[in-house]
Amino acid sequence: MRFPPTDLPLTLPCVMGIVNVTPDSFSDGGLHAETESAVAHGLLLAAQGAAILDIGGESTRPGSEPVSAADELGRVVPVIARLAAESPALISIDTTKAEVAQAALDAGAGLVNDITALRGDPAMAALVAERGCPVCLMHMLGEPRTMQDDPRYDDVVGEVIAFLEERLAAAVAAGVREEQVLLDPGIGFGKTLDHNLLLLRHLGRVAALGRPVVLGASRKRFIGALLGATPADRAMGTVATTVLGLAAGAAVVRVHDVRANVEVLRVAQAILEAGDVASAAAGDVAAGGALAPDATRAATGRSAS
């Protein structure tokens, strides 16, 4: 599989594990609100295969209220400093505030995940440009407190794509290099069930914008609506979005249940790339050679037997 050039120091596709250092996130709020618990959880997710750990100190669930920069800093900076020192994963800061992003980068974070796509704080674009770090720009209709009140679109896929195109152009105009940018269609952020399903069905159109796509469907409400499941029981629904997202070109999947998604990503990638390996083998044999077992293992991550 091929992905656009990026400053991410990682092999794509990969899994981003969620570490919510909050008392009120929709799925696991309060479970890891203390530093020691959050660090332990992050280390566990990294051990399960998360290449990125996304650390957030402010809930963005529907209906949530904003928190102060001071509260957010107190929650995330100690966790980021520890995980940056103790984990091989790339640390991401999930924030809309430049003050928090700057402190997080100073503490060892290497990626800024901004759900406002650099609109929430006028200083954020300049910070990202100055630091040269990767940044994820997400689509959201409205703000977390009100985004699910009555979201409406004439063409949800077209409007989300147009928004992401505009925010990418705005970031570049502010001095951010295109290779720094990742794009997220914002599943669940100001979208109904049908809106989310349409975005997932047409995710390839988002990938066609030419930047790595981050897919954040993990345990979202639309999965619960389809399955009649609580957030803790939505892992299999999330896995379905991971497989279909990868097939459509998603480069990063942001999830709570890391092990299951790492495993399904590995298998799905091997299946999607099987034709590439077969083509390489056929070409080699046609030229009078043969695909060595070591080459088969390197291409697929499994033995040639």
Backbone as CSV, one residue per row, in Angstrom:
resi,resn,N_x,N_y,N_z,CA_x,CA_y,CA_z,C_x,C_y,C_z
1,MET,0.841,-1.192,0.000,0.000,0.000,0.000,0.877,1.243,0.000
2,ARG,0.438,2.269,-0.685,1.204,3.503,-0.768,0.429,4.630,-0.098
3,PHE,1.141,5.429,0.664,0.554,6.579,1.337,1.337,7.828,0.950
4,PRO,0.716,9.001,1.064,1.409,10.239,0.684,2.646,10.475,1.545
5,PRO,3.644,11.174,1.015,4.824,11.518,1.812,4.407,12.289,3.067
6,THR,5.028,11.954,4.187,4.646,12.579,5.445,5.850,12.715,6.359
7,ASP,5.780,13.683,7.265,6.832,13.853,8.254,6.692,12.897,9.429
8,LEU,5.623,12.117,9.465,5.476,11.142,10.537,6.644,10.159,10.502
9,PRO,7.383,9.999,11.603,8.524,9.070,11.618,8.080,7.640,11.864
10,LEU,7.113,7.180,11.061,6.477,5.888,11.298,6.232,5.176,9.975
11,THR,6.047,3.876,10.058,5.592,3.100,8.915,4.069,3.079,8.925
12,LEU,3.479,3.398,7.793,2.024,3.414,7.671,1.546,2.177,6.922
13,PRO,0.330,1.701,7.238,-0.638,2.204,8.202,-0.239,1.867,9.632
14,CYS,-0.836,2.573,10.582,-0.524,2.306,11.985,-1.722,2.641,12.864
15,VAL,-1.583,2.246,14.125,-2.647,2.455,15.113,-2.238,3.559,16.084
16,MET,-3.166,4.460,16.351,-3.015,5.502,17.361,-3.879,5.103,18.559
17,GLY,-3.252,4.905,19.708,-3.981,4.538,20.910,-4.433,5.761,21.680
18,ILE,-5.633,5.715,22.232,-6.237,6.852,22.924,-5.960,6.783,24.416
19,VAL,-5.419,7.874,24.965,-5.204,7.998,26.406,-5.913,9.263,26.868
20,ASN,-7.092,9.097,27.438,-7.880,10.229,27.912,-7.577,10.499,29.379
21,VAL,-6.917,11.621,29.650,-6.608,11.995,31.032,-7.696,12.975,31.475
22,THR,-8.925,12.457,31.492,-10.106,13.295,31.736,-11.071,12.574,32.669
23,PRO,-11.926,13.341,33.345,-12.946,12.711,34.183,-14.239,12.415,33.445
24,ASP,-14.365,12.860,32.168,-15.689,12.839,31.536,-15.693,12.492,30.054
25,SER,-14.680,11.802,29.541,-14.733,11.373,28.139,-15.841,10.344,27.960
26,PHE,-16.385,10.250,26.735,-17.608,9.471,26.543,-17.422,7.988,26.803
27,SER,-16.236,7.451,26.541,-16.044,6.007,26.622,-15.323,5.561,27.883
28,ASP,-14.296,6.290,28.278,-13.484,5.835,29.408,-13.170,6.960,30.384
29,GLY,-14.012,8.000,30.397,-13.763,9.135,31.271,-13.617,8.732,32.725
30,GLY,-12.553,9.171,33.344,-12.310,8.874,34.746,-11.439,7.668,34.991
31,LEU,-11.338,6.757,34.020,-10.539,5.543,34.229,-9.053,5.850,34.341
32,HIS,-8.601,6.882,33.618,-7.170,7.200,33.593,-6.941,8.688,33.864
33,ALA,-7.730,9.231,34.779,-7.645,10.660,35.075,-6.424,11.019,35.905
34,GLU,-5.821,10.040,36.572,-4.622,10.286,37.367,-3.376,9.935,36.559
35,THR,-2.281,10.633,36.842,-1.055,10.465,36.050,-0.584,9.026,35.997
36,GLU,-0.477,8.360,37.131,0.057,6.995,37.150,-0.797,6.046,36.321
37,SER,-2.118,6.179,36.452,-3.012,5.318,35.681,-2.900,5.597,34.193
38,ALA,-2.811,6.873,33.821,-2.706,7.233,32.408,-1.399,6.734,31.806
39,VAL,-0.308,6.873,32.557,0.992,6.391,32.066,0.963,4.880,31.895
40,ALA,0.422,4.181,32.866,0.348,2.716,32.782,-0.493,2.291,31.585
41,HIS,-1.592,3.000,31.356,-2.450,2.669,30.222,-1.727,2.930,28.902
42,GLY,-1.018,4.049,28.815,-0.269,4.352,27.602,0.798,3.311,27.320
43,LEU,1.512,2.891,28.343,2.538,1.864,28.161,1.919,0.548,27.711
44,LEU,0.737,0.232,28.248,0.043,-0.980,27.823,-0.335,-0.904,26.349
45,LEU,-0.883,0.228,25.928,-1.276,0.384,24.530,-0.073,0.306,23.598
46,ALA,1.053,0.882,24.026,2.266,0.792,23.217,2.734,-0.657,23.122
47,ALA,2.659,-1.383,24.216,3.059,-2.792,24.208,2.141,-3.621,23.313
48,GLN,0.898,-3.184,23.171,-0.054,-3.896,22.314,0.112,-3.528,20.838
49,GLY,0.971,-2.558,20.546,1.254,-2.247,19.156,0.897,-0.850,18.691
50,ALA,0.468,0.026,19.591,0.160,1.400,19.181,1.448,2.124,18.804
51,ALA,1.516,2.640,17.581,2.690,3.397,17.146,2.613,4.848,17.605
52,ILE,1.401,5.318,17.886,1.156,6.678,18.369,0.293,6.591,19.610
53,LEU,0.579,7.425,20.604,-0.284,7.566,21.779,-0.837,8.983,21.775
54,ASP,-2.159,9.101,21.701,-2.811,10.405,21.624,-3.306,10.784,23.020
55,ILE,-2.679,11.804,23.611,-2.958,12.182,24.988,-3.870,13.404,25.002
56,GLY,-5.016,13.278,25.666,-5.958,14.385,25.732,-6.360,14.705,27.151
57,GLY,-6.464,15.989,27.448,-6.847,16.413,28.786,-8.147,17.187,28.827
58,GLU,-8.875,17.201,27.709,-10.173,17.888,27.644,-11.136,17.033,26.847
59,SER,-12.237,16.648,27.453,-13.219,15.836,26.752,-13.845,16.625,25.610
60,THR,-14.022,15.948,24.479,-14.705,16.567,23.341,-15.950,15.763,22.977
61,ARG,-16.477,15.019,23.943,-17.722,14.286,23.702,-18.850,15.280,23.458
62,PRO,-19.928,14.846,22.770,-21.068,15.744,22.572,-21.599,16.279,23.900
63,GLY,-21.792,17.589,23.953,-22.313,18.215,25.152,-21.272,18.622,26.169
64,SER,-20.004,18.329,25.910,-18.956,18.627,26.891,-18.689,20.119,26.967
65,GLU,-18.235,20.556,28.129,-17.875,21.948,28.357,-16.351,22.092,28.269
66,PRO,-15.864,23.244,27.798,-14.411,23.439,27.720,-13.780,23.516,29.099
67,VAL,-12.482,23.214,29.163,-11.731,23.335,30.413,-10.642,24.387,30.207
68,SER,-10.110,24.885,31.305,-9.080,25.926,31.229,-7.758,25.328,30.763
69,ALA,-6.901,26.185,30.223,-5.568,25.744,29.813,-4.794,25.215,31.012
70,ALA,-4.960,25.847,32.150,-4.236,25.408,33.351,-4.634,23.989,33.739
71,ASP,-5.934,23.693,33.719,-6.388,22.337,34.054,-5.869,21.326,33.039
72,GLU,-5.943,21.694,31.768,-5.492,20.790,30.709,-3.994,20.522,30.827
73,LEU,-3.223,21.566,31.074,-1.772,21.407,31.244,-1.463,20.491,32.421
74,GLY,-2.155,20.681,33.529,-1.899,19.858,34.700,-2.203,18.393,34.464
75,ARG,-3.136,18.115,33.584,-3.489,16.727,33.285,-2.502,16.071,32.324
76,VAL,-2.141,16.766,31.242,-1.428,16.085,30.160,0.092,16.152,30.235
77,VAL,0.653,17.251,30.719,2.109,17.407,30.650,2.855,16.338,31.442
78,PRO,2.470,16.020,32.689,3.188,14.954,33.401,3.094,13.596,32.695
79,VAL,1.946,13.327,32.087,1.758,12.054,31.380,2.626,12.014,30.126
80,ILE,2.649,13.095,29.382,3.450,13.145,28.162,4.934,13.012,28.475
81,ALA,5.396,13.707,29.496,6.815,13.628,29.859,7.215,12.202,30.205
82,ARG,6.367,11.510,30.941,6.682,10.133,31.316,6.638,9.203,30.102
83,LEU,5.590,9.313,29.303,5.453,8.406,28.162,6.515,8.658,27.106
84,ALA,6.901,9.917,26.917,7.963,10.221,25.959,9.282,9.596,26.389
85,ALA,9.481,9.493,27.684,10.725,8.917,28.209,10.681,7.395,28.281
86,GLU,9.498,6.830,28.487,9.394,5.406,28.788,8.812,4.566,27.663
87,SER,8.267,5.193,26.620,7.613,4.450,25.545,8.276,4.744,24.206
88,PRO,8.333,3.755,23.312,8.871,3.999,21.968,7.873,4.679,21.045
89,ALA,6.625,4.808,21.479,5.587,5.367,20.612,5.783,6.863,20.415
90,LEU,5.307,7.358,19.275,5.236,8.795,19.039,4.104,9.349,19.897
91,ILE,4.363,10.437,20.612,3.353,11.016,21.485,2.634,12.149,20.761
92,SER,1.314,12.098,20.789,0.465,13.110,20.182,-0.270,13.860,21.285
93,ILE,-0.405,15.172,21.127,-1.201,15.964,22.059,-2.512,16.335,21.378
94,ASP,-3.609,15.944,21.990,-4.947,16.224,21.482,-5.441,17.490,22.168
95,THR,-5.297,18.618,21.501,-5.663,19.896,22.100,-6.015,20.909,21.026
96,THR,-6.767,21.939,21.445,-7.082,23.049,20.552,-6.346,24.316,20.968
97,LYS,-5.553,24.257,22.029,-4.904,25.430,22.611,-3.408,25.433,22.310
98,ALA,-2.910,26.531,21.741,-1.488,26.625,21.425,-0.631,26.552,22.684
99,GLU,-1.093,27.114,23.777,-0.335,27.073,25.027,-0.125,25.636,25.490
100,VAL,-1.156,24.839,25.386,-1.053,23.431,25.787,-0.181,22.674,24.795
101,ALA,-0.366,22.919,23.504,0.443,22.235,22.489,1.921,22.537,22.672
102,GLN,2.250,23.792,22.947,3.655,24.160,23.128,4.267,23.441,24.321
103,ALA,3.560,23.411,25.440,4.076,22.716,26.621,4.204,21.223,26.364
104,ALA,3.249,20.662,25.622,3.303,19.240,25.299,4.493,18.914,24.407
105,LEU,4.735,19.750,23.403,5.893,19.548,22.526,7.187,19.670,23.320
106,ASP,7.238,20.629,24.241,8.422,20.779,25.089,8.633,19.552,25.970
107,ALA,7.528,18.889,26.354,7.610,17.716,27.232,7.916,16.432,26.479
108,GLY,7.904,16.486,25.128,8.270,15.304,24.368,7.278,14.847,23.328
109,ALA,6.144,15.533,23.196,5.191,15.177,22.141,5.784,15.513,20.772
110,GLY,5.323,14.785,19.748,5.831,15.016,18.406,4.756,15.212,17.360
111,LEU,3.497,15.311,17.793,2.363,15.458,16.879,1.287,16.264,17.590
112,VAL,0.661,17.198,16.860,-0.458,17.968,17.387,-1.728,17.505,16.688
113,ASN,-2.719,17.127,17.482,-4.008,16.668,16.967,-5.053,17.714,17.345
114,ASP,-5.472,18.518,16.382,-6.326,19.679,16.646,-7.691,19.478,16.000
115,ILE,-8.717,19.250,16.827,-10.054,18.983,16.290,-10.679,20.215,15.648
116,THR,-10.097,21.395,15.879,-10.620,22.603,15.232,-9.894,22.922,13.934
117,ALA,-8.942,22.105,13.544,-8.194,22.311,12.295,-7.531,23.684,12.253
118,LEU,-6.927,24.082,13.377,-6.186,25.339,13.537,-7.087,26.565,13.597
119,ARG,-8.383,26.366,13.827,-9.301,27.510,13.931,-9.527,27.938,15.375
120,GLY,-9.271,27.054,16.332,-9.635,27.324,17.711,-8.739,28.313,18.420
121,ASP,-7.493,28.415,17.995,-6.520,29.310,18.625,-5.686,29.923,17.514
122,PRO,-5.714,31.238,17.364,-4.984,31.872,16.267,-3.476,31.669,16.321
123,ALA,-2.958,31.250,17.480,-1.511,31.038,17.607,-1.087,29.617,17.229
124,MET,-2.046,28.723,17.000,-1.694,27.316,16.785,-0.947,27.094,15.467
125,ALA,-1.402,27.710,14.396,-0.756,27.494,13.095,0.695,27.945,13.127
126,ALA,0.948,29.095,13.725,2.319,29.599,13.806,3.198,28.676,14.638
127,LEU,2.640,28.137,15.705,3.397,27.204,16.550,3.784,25.957,15.762
128,VAL,2.820,25.374,15.069,3.083,24.156,14.291,4.097,24.438,13.188
129,ALA,3.957,25.585,12.539,4.911,25.945,11.491,6.313,26.112,12.060
130,GLU,6.419,26.764,13.202,7.724,26.992,13.816,8.376,25.691,14.264
131,ARG,7.590,24.825,14.879,8.142,23.570,15.397,8.361,22.527,14.298
132,GLY,7.644,22.638,13.216,7.810,21.677,12.122,7.283,20.294,12.429
133,CYS,6.371,20.188,13.394,5.847,18.877,13.793,4.639,18.503,12.931
134,PRO,4.353,17.216,12.794,3.123,16.822,12.117,1.902,17.359,12.862
135,VAL,0.824,17.621,12.109,-0.414,18.127,12.694,-1.596,17.473,12.006
136,CYS,-2.590,17.088,12.796,-3.808,16.500,12.253,-4.914,17.544,12.282
137,LEU,-5.524,17.784,11.121,-6.606,18.744,10.977,-7.914,17.985,10.793
138,MET,-8.882,18.248,11.667,-10.129,17.487,11.666,-11.318,18.351,11.307
139,HIS,-12.312,17.749,10.675,-13.576,18.439,10.414,-14.496,18.304,11.626
140,MET,-15.109,19.407,12.015,-16.130,19.399,13.056,-17.150,20.467,12.719
141,LEU,-18.417,20.119,12.833,-19.493,21.088,12.618,-19.849,21.690,13.966
142,GLY,-19.591,22.995,14.141,-19.885,23.633,15.412,-18.798,23.359,16.432
143,GLU,-19.207,23.143,17.679,-18.289,22.886,18.780,-18.814,21.697,19.573
144,PRO,-17.951,21.041,20.370,-18.400,19.836,21.078,-19.695,20.008,21.870
145,ARG,-19.871,21.166,22.501,-21.036,21.369,23.359,-22.348,21.273,22.579
146,THR,-22.333,21.688,21.314,-23.583,21.774,20.542,-23.577,20.978,19.241
147,MET,-22.470,20.312,18.910,-22.304,19.768,17.560,-23.331,18.701,17.187
148,GLN,-23.898,18.004,18.178,-24.866,16.954,17.857,-26.309,17.410,18.035
149,ASP,-26.531,18.709,18.233,-27.898,19.173,18.454,-28.780,18.927,17.237
150,ASP,-28.316,19.313,16.065,-29.099,19.094,14.843,-28.209,19.291,13.618
151,PRO,-27.201,18.419,13.440,-26.271,18.618,12.322,-26.945,18.385,10.972
152,ARG,-26.735,19.329,10.054,-27.349,19.228,8.730,-26.331,19.574,7.647
153,TYR,-26.416,18.880,6.531,-25.572,19.118,5.359,-26.425,18.930,4.115
154,ASP,-26.070,19.620,3.059,-26.659,19.320,1.753,-25.941,18.130,1.125
155,ASP,-24.640,18.056,1.337,-23.805,16.981,0.791,-22.663,16.770,1.774
156,VAL,-22.847,15.872,2.738,-21.889,15.760,3.828,-20.491,15.423,3.324
157,VAL,-20.376,14.517,2.368,-19.056,14.126,1.884,-18.385,15.291,1.174
158,GLY,-19.104,15.939,0.280,-18.541,17.065,-0.452,-18.171,18.222,0.461
159,GLU,-19.011,18.488,1.455,-18.748,19.612,2.359,-17.561,19.336,3.271
160,VAL,-17.433,18.105,3.745,-16.278,17.754,4.585,-14.991,17.842,3.765
161,ILE,-15.017,17.346,2.538,-13.830,17.413,1.678,-13.459,18.867,1.387
162,ALA,-14.451,19.701,1.083,-14.170,21.110,0.803,-13.566,21.793,2.027
163,PHE,-14.078,21.468,3.202,-13.536,22.040,4.435,-12.080,21.622,4.628
164,LEU,-11.784,20.346,4.460,-10.415,19.863,4.663,-9.470,20.463,3.629
165,GLU,-9.934,20.604,2.396,-9.106,21.274,1.378,-8.785,22.705,1.805
166,GLU,-9.789,23.406,2.300,-9.592,24.800,2.706,-8.654,24.894,3.900
167,ARG,-8.792,23.980,4.861,-7.930,24.038,6.042,-6.500,23.641,5.709
168,LEU,-6.326,22.717,4.789,-4.976,22.376,4.325,-4.329,23.587,3.666
169,ALA,-5.076,24.271,2.810,-4.541,25.467,2.143,-4.224,26.560,3.156
170,ALA,-5.080,26.731,4.163,-4.845,27.746,5.187,-3.599,27.424,6.001
171,ALA,-3.399,26.142,6.306,-2.212,25.738,7.062,-0.946,26.029,6.251
172,VAL,-0.968,25.674,4.983,0.202,25.915,4.128,0.466,27.416,4.000
173,ALA,-0.595,28.196,3.874,-0.431,29.649,3.782,0.166,30.240,5.051
174,ALA,-0.052,29.546,6.187,0.482,30.011,7.463,1.905,29.520,7.716
175,GLY,2.472,28.797,6.763,3.854,28.353,6.897,4.035,26.895,7.247
176,VAL,2.930,26.154,7.364,3.005,24.716,7.638,3.264,23.997,6.316
177,ARG,4.257,23.136,6.283,4.532,22.371,5.068,3.469,21.293,4.876
178,GLU,3.120,21.034,3.630,2.077,20.051,3.345,2.420,18.684,3.924
179,GLU,3.713,18.349,3.935,4.132,17.037,4.454,3.881,16.887,5.955
180,GLN,3.635,17.992,6.641,3.327,17.928,8.069,1.876,17.540,8.336
181,VAL,1.011,17.677,7.339,-0.427,17.651,7.582,-1.037,16.266,7.389
182,LEU,-1.873,15.872,8.355,-2.759,14.727,8.251,-4.186,15.257,8.299
183,LEU,-5.124,14.526,7.701,-6.510,14.971,7.637,-7.440,13.935,8.261
184,ASP,-8.449,14.428,8.987,-9.407,13.571,9.690,-10.813,14.049,9.352
185,PRO,-11.673,13.187,8.789,-13.029,13.629,8.427,-13.933,13.893,9.619
186,GLY,-13.494,13.555,10.819,-14.261,13.906,12.016,-15.510,13.071,12.218
187,ILE,-15.354,11.758,12.159,-16.496,10.876,12.410,-17.067,11.177,13.799
188,GLY,-18.378,11.408,13.847,-19.043,11.655,15.128,-19.004,13.089,15.611
189,PHE,-18.319,13.963,14.909,-18.215,15.362,15.329,-19.170,16.217,14.484
190,GLY,-20.414,16.321,14.947,-21.410,17.057,14.190,-21.927,16.264,13.010
191,LYS,-22.205,14.973,13.240,-22.722,14.110,12.181,-23.784,13.163,12.746
192,THR,-24.803,12.889,11.946,-25.790,11.884,12.303,-25.265,10.497,11.926
193,LEU,-26.039,9.481,12.248,-25.689,8.118,11.844,-25.458,8.043,10.339
194,ASP,-26.401,8.565,9.568,-26.269,8.496,8.105,-25.059,9.281,7.607
195,HIS,-24.786,10.435,8.201,-23.609,11.207,7.805,-22.331,10.398,8.012
196,ASN,-22.219,9.750,9.162,-21.024,8.951,9.459,-20.875,7.792,8.480
197,LEU,-21.976,7.122,8.182,-21.904,5.990,7.262,-21.501,6.443,5.861
198,LEU,-22.022,7.565,5.416,-21.657,8.081,4.095,-20.180,8.461,4.043
199,LEU,-19.688,9.084,5.096,-18.261,9.447,5.119,-17.382,8.203,5.097
200,LEU,-17.766,7.190,5.823,-16.977,5.955,5.816,-17.047,5.272,4.447
201,ARG,-18.220,5.263,3.854,-18.364,4.633,2.538,-17.521,5.342,1.484
202,HIS,-17.378,6.664,1.619,-16.658,7.457,0.614,-15.329,7.980,1.152
203,LEU,-14.739,7.271,2.100,-13.479,7.722,2.695,-12.368,7.842,1.653
204,GLY,-12.452,7.056,0.610,-11.453,7.139,-0.454,-11.377,8.519,-1.076
205,ARG,-12.486,9.244,-1.080,-12.472,10.603,-1.625,-11.691,11.549,-0.723
206,VAL,-11.717,11.288,0.585,-10.890,12.074,1.503,-9.417,11.736,1.285
207,ALA,-9.125,10.450,1.133,-7.740,10.034,0.887,-7.210,10.626,-0.421
208,ALA,-8.111,10.867,-1.377,-7.698,11.412,-2.668,-7.200,12.851,-2.569
209,LEU,-7.388,13.490,-1.413,-6.844,14.837,-1.218,-5.320,14.817,-1.162
210,GLY,-4.738,13.643,-0.968,-3.287,13.524,-1.054,-2.537,13.673,0.248
211,ARG,-3.245,13.631,1.363,-2.610,13.653,2.674,-3.032,12.416,3.454
212,PRO,-2.169,11.923,4.358,-2.556,10.747,5.148,-3.845,11.015,5.921
213,VAL,-4.729,10.031,5.906,-6.026,10.169,6.566,-6.004,9.472,7.916
214,VAL,-6.471,10.199,8.937,-6.660,9.630,10.269,-8.142,9.307,10.423
215,LEU,-8.440,8.077,10.817,-9.832,7.652,11.005,-10.085,7.437,12.494
216,GLY,-11.023,8.199,13.045,-11.331,8.103,14.466,-12.777,7.704,14.700
217,ALA,-13.100,6.449,14.424,-14.480,5.960,14.599,-14.657,5.150,15.871
218,SER,-13.605,4.994,16.650,-13.598,4.054,17.768,-14.722,4.287,18.775
219,ARG,-15.527,3.268,18.974,-16.588,3.229,19.986,-17.599,4.367,19.852
220,LYS,-17.675,4.976,18.680,-18.544,6.143,18.521,-20.027,5.749,18.600
221,ARG,-20.830,6.774,18.823,-22.263,6.569,19.062,-22.947,5.864,17.897
222,PHE,-22.531,6.126,16.664,-23.203,5.491,15.522,-23.028,3.974,15.553
223,ILE,-21.888,3.504,16.069,-21.700,2.052,16.214,-22.671,1.513,17.252
224,GLY,-22.828,2.244,18.354,-23.792,1.839,19.364,-25.210,1.806,18.824
225,ALA,-25.550,2.769,17.962,-26.895,2.803,17.382,-27.132,1.605,16.473
226,LEU,-26.109,1.195,15.740,-26.249,0.050,14.836,-26.315,-1.277,15.584
227,LEU,-25.564,-1.371,16.675,-25.435,-2.646,17.391,-26.246,-2.721,18.681
228,GLY,-26.776,-1.584,19.127,-27.436,-1.566,20.419,-26.452,-1.848,21.542
229,ALA,-25.234,-1.286,21.418,-24.149,-1.618,22.340,-23.681,-0.382,23.094
230,THR,-23.228,-0.616,24.337,-22.619,0.450,25.125,-21.210,0.714,24.589
231,PRO,-20.599,1.857,24.955,-19.251,2.139,24.459,-18.255,1.006,24.691
232,ALA,-18.305,0.375,25.840,-17.350,-0.690,26.141,-17.550,-1.926,25.276
233,ASP,-18.734,-2.052,24.648,-19.044,-3.233,23.836,-19.031,-2.940,22.339
234,ARG,-18.311,-1.904,21.937,-18.287,-1.507,20.530,-16.973,-1.840,19.829
235,ALA,-16.167,-2.717,20.411,-14.856,-3.029,19.828,-14.986,-3.674,18.458
236,MET,-15.920,-4.627,18.305,-16.037,-5.306,17.023,-16.571,-4.369,15.944
237,GLY,-17.477,-3.480,16.306,-17.932,-2.484,15.340,-16.802,-1.574,14.909
238,THR,-15.941,-1.228,15.861,-14.771,-0.405,15.532,-13.843,-1.134,14.572
239,VAL,-13.639,-2.415,14.817,-12.776,-3.223,13.953,-13.292,-3.201,12.508
240,ALA,-14.609,-3.249,12.343,-15.174,-3.198,10.987,-14.787,-1.897,10.295
241,THR,-14.836,-0.782,11.023,-14.457,0.492,10.413,-12.969,0.530,10.089
242,THR,-12.158,-0.140,10.894,-10.718,-0.179,10.633,-10.423,-0.908,9.324
243,VAL,-11.049,-2.047,9.124,-10.822,-2.822,7.900,-11.273,-2.036,6.666
244,LEU,-12.499,-1.506,6.730,-13.006,-0.761,5.580,-12.236,0.538,5.375
245,GLY,-11.811,1.148,6.481,-11.018,2.368,6.368,-9.687,2.121,5.694
246,LEU,-9.017,1.050,6.075,-7.744,0.705,5.448,-7.930,0.469,3.954
247,ALA,-8.969,-0.263,3.591,-9.225,-0.538,2.173,-9.467,0.752,1.388
248,ALA,-10.001,1.773,2.065,-10.280,3.053,1.403,-9.091,3.994,1.424
249,GLY,-8.031,3.635,2.150,-6.835,4.460,2.144,-6.473,5.131,3.441
250,ALA,-7.183,4.809,4.548,-6.824,5.402,5.836,-5.410,4.983,6.227
251,ALA,-4.634,5.931,6.745,-3.241,5.665,7.109,-3.073,5.421,8.597
252,VAL,-3.930,6.050,9.412,-3.854,5.942,10.866,-5.260,5.696,11.390
253,VAL,-5.417,4.714,12.280,-6.700,4.509,12.943,-6.529,4.831,14.421
254,ARG,-7.377,5.710,14.915,-7.321,6.173,16.308,-8.346,5.372,17.104
255,VAL,-7.875,4.556,18.053,-8.766,3.593,18.699,-8.493,3.466,20.191
256,HIS,-9.511,2.951,20.893,-9.367,2.597,22.304,-8.813,1.184,22.455
257,ASP,-9.313,0.257,21.632,-8.972,-1.168,21.747,-7.819,-1.486,20.797
258,VAL,-6.608,-1.287,21.277,-5.443,-1.319,20.395,-5.144,-2.715,19.873
259,ARG,-5.058,-3.713,20.747,-4.624,-5.035,20.290,-5.489,-5.553,19.154
260,ALA,-6.802,-5.500,19.303,-7.698,-6.018,18.272,-7.496,-5.291,16.947
261,ASN,-7.307,-3.983,17.004,-7.164,-3.216,15.769,-5.789,-3.384,15.136
262,VAL,-4.751,-3.569,15.935,-3.427,-3.878,15.390,-3.481,-5.201,14.634
263,GLU,-4.129,-6.198,15.227,-4.181,-7.515,14.597,-4.998,-7.495,13.311
264,VAL,-6.157,-6.840,13.345,-6.984,-6.819,12.142,-6.331,-5.979,11.058
265,LEU,-5.628,-4.920,11.444,-4.923,-4.098,10.461,-3.836,-4.913,9.768
266,ARG,-3.118,-5.716,10.538,-2.042,-6.531,9.983,-2.581,-7.550,8.978
267,VAL,-3.675,-8.212,9.341,-4.249,-9.215,8.443,-4.849,-8.550,7.209
268,ALA,-5.600,-7.470,7.411,-6.224,-6.784,6.280,-5.171,-6.237,5.320
269,GLN,-4.084,-5.702,5.865,-3.025,-5.183,5.004,-2.397,-6.300,4.180
270,ALA,-2.159,-7.453,4.813,-1.578,-8.578,4.071,-2.485,-9.005,2.924
271,ILE,-3.796,-9.017,3.166,-4.738,-9.398,2.107,-4.738,-8.357,0.992
272,LEU,-4.785,-7.093,1.365,-4.845,-6.027,0.361,-3.572,-5.947,-0.478
273,GLU,-2.444,-6.362,0.104,-1.170,-6.314,-0.616,-0.817,-7.628,-1.293
274,ALA,-1.668,-8.650,-1.142,-1.341,-9.970,-1.698,-1.153,-9.902,-3.204
275,GLY,-1.954,-9.127,-3.905,-1.808,-9.007,-5.351,-0.490,-8.388,-5.739
276,ASP,-0.003,-7.438,-4.929,1.282,-6.813,-5.226,2.401,-7.834,-5.134
277,VAL,2.350,-8.701,-4.113,3.362,-9.740,-3.953,3.289,-10.743,-5.095
278,ALA,2.043,-11.111,-5.461,1.880,-12.066,-6.562,2.410,-11.482,-7.864
279,SER,2.170,-10.189,-8.084,2.662,-9.555,-9.314,4.179,-9.534,-9.349
280,ALA,4.782,-9.254,-8.190,6.240,-9.241,-8.121,6.800,-10.630,-8.399
281,ALA,6.128,-11.644,-7.852,6.583,-13.021,-8.060,6.462,-13.413,-9.525
282,ALA,5.323,-13.057,-10.140,5.112,-13.418,-11.537,6.153,-12.747,-12.429
283,GLY,6.442,-11.484,-12.138,7.434,-10.776,-12.934,8.806,-11.382,-12.792
284,ASP,9.155,-11.811,-11.585,10.465,-12.399,-11.341,10.589,-13.744,-12.045
285,VAL,9.531,-14.554,-11.964,9.559,-15.860,-12.613,9.623,-15.699,-14.131
286,ALA,8.867,-14.726,-14.657,8.880,-14.494,-16.105,10.264,-14.101,-16.591
287,ALA,11.035,-13.467,-15.696,12.389,-13.057,-16.057,13.398,-14.171,-15.857
288,GLY,12.906,-15.363,-15.460,13.786,-16.514,-15.284,14.237,-16.724,-13.865
289,GLY,13.662,-15.969,-12.915,14.048,-16.112,-11.513,12.917,-16.691,-10.698
290,ALA,13.053,-16.585,-9.389,12.016,-17.055,-8.476,12.020,-16.160,-7.256
291,LEU,10.851,-16.034,-6.644,10.745,-15.228,-5.436,11.238,-16.042,-4.256
292,ALA,12.315,-15.583,-3.657,12.905,-16.314,-2.544,11.996,-16.285,-1.333
293,PRO,12.056,-17.334,-0.476,11.245,-17.336,0.736,11.449,-16.094,1.587
294,ASP,12.700,-15.622,1.696,12.945,-14.425,2.505,12.208,-13.221,1.946
295,ALA,12.130,-13.126,0.626,11.428,-12.008,0.009,9.938,-12.079,0.305
296,THR,9.392,-13.316,0.284,7.982,-13.479,0.614,7.708,-13.059,2.036
297,ARG,8.568,-13.446,2.966,8.385,-13.061,4.366,8.472,-11.553,4.526
298,ALA,9.408,-10.910,3.829,9.576,-9.464,3.953,8.373,-8.718,3.426
299,ALA,7.773,-9.245,2.370,6.662,-8.545,1.758,5.361,-8.708,2.526
300,THR,5.177,-9.862,3.187,3.883,-10.156,3.803,3.940,-10.308,5.306
301,GLY,5.121,-10.378,5.891,5.232,-10.568,7.313,4.917,-11.978,7.756
302,ARG,4.909,-12.953,6.815,4.649,-14.349,7.178,5.546,-15.252,6.334
303,SER,5.616,-16.509,6.683,6.499,-17.430,5.984,5.939,-17.801,4.624
304,ALA,6.798,-18.372,3.787,6.370,-18.728,2.440,5.672,-20.084,2.392
305,SER,5.586,-20.770,3.509,4.979,-22.111,3.511,3.469,-22.046,3.419
